């Protein structure tokens, strides 16, 4: 049986959650300018931030792992023939 989470702990978790979110966004911001889109255009950093935020909101609703970018994973994916970052 699934139960609703205890929301009384939420205020105590906000500072840590914000710190993790800022670290993930900083990492994503470092990746965006280093690898151009496949058509050679520069990526929209704000669009990348929005997409990552939407993905993480959806992840929370479905108990999935957080989404984020990584320079090492992006490099490996591109060298393996990935078409998107």
C-alpha positions in Angstrom: 0.0 0.0 0.0 1.3 3.4 -0.9 0.9 6.3 1.6 1.2 10.0 1.0 4.5 11.6 2.2 4.6 13.5 5.5 4.8 17.1 4.3 5.9 18.4 7.7 9.5 17.6 6.8 9.4 19.7 3.6 10.5 23.0 5.1 13.6 21.3 6.5 14.5 19.9 3.1 14.3 23.0 1.0 17.8 24.4 1.6 19.4 21.0 0.6 17.1 20.6 -2.4 17.9 24.1 -3.6 21.7 23.4 -3.2 21.4 20.2 -5.2 19.4 21.9 -7.9 21.9 24.8 -8.3 24.8 22.3 -8.5 23.0 20.4 -11.3 22.2 23.6 -13.2 25.8 24.7 -12.9 26.9 21.4 -14.4 24.4 21.7 -17.2 25.5 25.3 -17.9 29.0 24.0 -18.4 28.0 21.4 -20.9 25.8 23.6 -23.1 28.5 25.8 -24.6 31.1 23.0 -25.0 29.0 20.9 -27.4 27.0 22.6 -30.2 23.8 21.1 -31.4 24.1 18.7 -34.3 23.1 21.4 -36.8 26.0 23.6 -35.5 23.8 26.2 -33.7 24.3 27.2 -30.1 21.9 25.7 -27.6 19.5 27.9 -25.5 20.8 27.6 -21.9 17.5 28.9 -20.5 15.6 26.2 -22.5 18.0 23.6 -21.2 17.3 24.8 -17.6 13.5 24.7 -18.2 13.7 21.2 -19.7 15.8 19.9 -16.8 13.3 21.4 -14.3 10.3 19.9 -16.1 12.0 16.5 -16.2 12.8 16.6 -12.5 9.2 17.6 -11.6 7.9 14.7 -13.6 10.6 12.4 -12.1 9.3 13.3 -8.6 5.7 12.5 -9.5 6.7 9.0 -10.8 9.4 8.2 -8.2 12.2 8.3 -10.8 15.8 9.3 -10.4 16.6 13.0 -10.9 17.6 14.1 -14.4 20.7 16.0 -15.2 23.6 16.6 -17.5 27.1 15.4 -17.2 30.2 16.4 -19.3 31.6 12.8 -19.3 28.3 11.2 -20.2 27.7 13.8 -23.0 31.2 13.2 -24.4 30.7 9.4 -24.5 27.3 9.7 -26.0 28.5 12.0 -28.8 31.5 9.8 -29.6 29.1 6.8 -29.7 27.0 8.5 -32.4 24.2 10.1 -30.3 22.2 12.6 -32.3 21.2 14.8 -29.3 23.0 15.7 -26.1 
